[in-house]
């Protein structure tokens, strides 16, 4: 390289800065993806719980269990149980 000592130091600082910026972007992207995946998993779990609750309420209703009891056990409103 035909750079003077001061030019080499400036170029090295430039390369160090680029490396730092790249690592910041990479770490930010990685954290965001991880949080997004966890949020998606939690949404999936919640949907699964809701589906299970509805299936349980539907089965209890078919067995003739009083709607008040189903509502108490499932946490569903009387109106939503009547629509099942």
Number of C-alpha atoms within 10 A of each C-alpha: 4 6 9 9 9 9 11 13 12 12 13 12 12 12 12 12 12 12 11 12 12 12 12 12 10 12 12 11 11 12 11 12 12 11 11 12 12 12 12 12 12 12 12 12 12 12 12 12 12 14 12 13 16 17 13 15 25 17 14 16 17 10 9 9 13 10 18 13 14 21 16 11 12 16 11 17 13 14 10 11 18 11 7 12
